[in-house]
Amino acid sequence: MTVKKPRRRLRTDRLTTLWMIVAIVIEPAVIMWPGAFAQPLWTSIHVVTIGIILTSIHQWSWHFAQGLLHLPPESSRARAWRTGRILLIHVGLIVVLIGMRMASYHTASAGAVIIFVAVVGHAIALVHALSSPFGAQFSATMRYPVCGLVFLCCGIAVAIALLSAMFIAKADDPLAQARDSLALAHLSFNVWGFAGLTISGVLVTLGPTVLRARADRRALPYAKAGLLPLALDVVLIAVANGFGYFMLAAIAELVWVGLVIVIVGIPIASAARRVRRIEMPAVSMLVGLAWLVGSACASAWLTGTATTAGELRGNLIAVYAFAAAGGVVQLIVGAMEFLMPAVIGGGPGPLKTGMAAMNAYAPARLAARHVALVLALVAGPGPWRIALAVCVALTYVAQIAAFIVTGKRQGRARLAVLRSQAFAGEPLDLDLLSVKRRGKEHMS
């Protein structure tokens, strides 16, 4: 008896891996040869934020919705719509990059609109999923990604106005003079609203799951009560930054950090105290969280001491670049280190194989990456920062290689289990072989 291989589907997650490779090439190139890029700083930021962070959040937020809301299996039509939304983001980013290269407002705006449509479609899909009557106890936390997508739409709308200020408005036009203020509002909506709220909501359930601990009893009530204050605080940050009330914005940012520590940090810390051994994916995510908290505090300090929007914009972009490289992308890596073997599945044997492949040299990669980031932060602009940026990029190259090796080794082990069952004449139950549901007991 032979085992038929399942029909191949379009792996949109591989496109995110492709953007990771592009970012690894572009980030050092922008530092070494900025003249080769029409908008070097913009390019280096948005390849990471849209190509990696947005697409990863888009992909995994739906997986979390499926788990927390106990959604029925997707029909081929629903799967096609979801794939189409993800592809729209990739196409939109390419169009925006072309538009920025050409200094074309219409082309860049068209790319932004394409991304906007994909984001709205994903938000509608999540809202529709929230109406599921079979949701688990923590299904309310999915409101955080939905609220984050609303703020992302606000950020994209501000971005289109910002493109007009860059490419159409004349120097004496009020829109052109408000360029830095628009950029600050754009950053506020995207960083504190979209990324901040989405990460916070996901960590409420993912944090205890990665720790392999039961969620603290305060986690859900805190999460339910905290969404509205956090959302209102994001609005205050964006408006205060946009209109030049920097001290007010700094206070609002510190309040936001404090709220997240109470809502997310305290329940996770309580769950972690009951864990005897913290595994490598949890360590990776904790390191990423440390970068995010430090970057948020630095952002508040720089905002409170700023005198002009242009000065603040330049300082915040540098801070958020380190937050992305050391914080958000590291969180995504840690989450993938935990989730990827579970999603591939195959039973205890293949799972152990996948985890062994994923954890091989993981401490060395993590240490090298963050030592290089800290040294780059201290070194300041210059050849040393360039060399250290290349080191950080190489650690992410090694991380991508680890993902590929894990997928291949665990996939082969899973197929071997199926073949052994087929040879023995046992019924092939793929649901029993999959361990996707492992850890859901910590969520419900």
Secondary structure, DSSP 8 states (H G I E B T S, - for coil): -----------THHHHHHHHHHHHHHHHHHHH-GGGSSSHHHHHHHHHIIIIIIHHHHHHHHHHHHHHTT-----HHHHHHHHHHHHHHHHHHHHHHHHHHHT-HHHHHHHHHHHHHHHHHHHHHHHHHHT-TT--GGGGGGHHHHHHHHHHHHHHHHHHHHHHHHHTS-TTSHHHHTHHHHHHHHHHIIIIIIIHHHHHHHHHHHHHHHHTS---TTHHHHHHHHHHHHHHHHHHHHHHHHTT-HHHHHHHHHHHHHHHIIIIIHHHHHHHTT-S---HHHHHHHHHHHHHHHHHHHHHHHHHH--SHHHHHHHHHHHHHHIIIIIIHHHHHHHHHHHHHHHH---HHHHHHHHHHHHTTHHHHHHHHHHHHHHHHHH-SSHHHHHHHHHHHHHHHHHHHHHHHHHHHHHHHHHHHHHHHHHTT----HHHH--TTTTGGGT-
